[in-house]
Amino acid sequence: MIGTVITADLPKASQLIPGDRIRFCRATMEEAQQALREQMEKLAELKKRLEPSGILKLFAR
C-alpha cells in the first residue's frame, strides 16, 4: 500500500486536481479517529452558530 487518506482528510483530498502534489504522513488509528472526532465537533459548532441565522434553511432540501 502506498498511502491511505484518513476520513478527516477526505474533504481536502476531494478538492485535489490532477497535478496537485500531496505528502502523506504516518498516523495511527487513534490519531485518525481523534482527527475525525475534532472535525465533527467543529462542524457541529459551526452548525449551531449558523442555525439561528436561518442560513441553513437555504440549503435544506
Secondary structure as UniProt FT lines:
FT   HELIX           7..9
FT   HELIX           10..13
FT   TURN            14..15
FT   TURN            18..19
FT   HELIX           29..50
FT   HELIX           51..53
FT   HELIX           55..59
//
